[in-house]
Amino acid sequence: MSKPLALVYYSNLLPGSQLINRLQDLGYRVQSLEAVALMPAACEREKPLVVLAELVPVDLACAAIEQLKKNPATQHLPVLAFSPVHDPATQESAINAGVTLLAGNAAITEQLPKLLDQVLQIE
């Protein structure tokens, strides 16, 4: 059986590279995206198990997530988003876009197994 695929977008190198290493340690294949705008098409094409996205820049990341959630072929995908800032406007934008779970940059690597368990729970 092949490893599950995690599709990852990040703009900040440190949390992004740590996240990829942690996902690989947890047994995931990882595909990273160079631009958040590529996320919807990549998800439709690659069919990942989970999407992890840094909300930088917030407006572009949320627009890509919203597009992902509006597409019947990808709307089921859980999106674990992370952000370097903790402000109500970012949180509201992420929720409105369809993010499944939102975490801070520190939590995303420190608590990744627990966060993945939460985001992958079938409702």
Summary of the structure (lengths in Angstrom):
residues: 123
radius of gyration: 12.9
end to end distance: 24.7
largest distance: 41.5
contacts: 386
relative contact order: 0.18
helix: 50%
strand: 20%
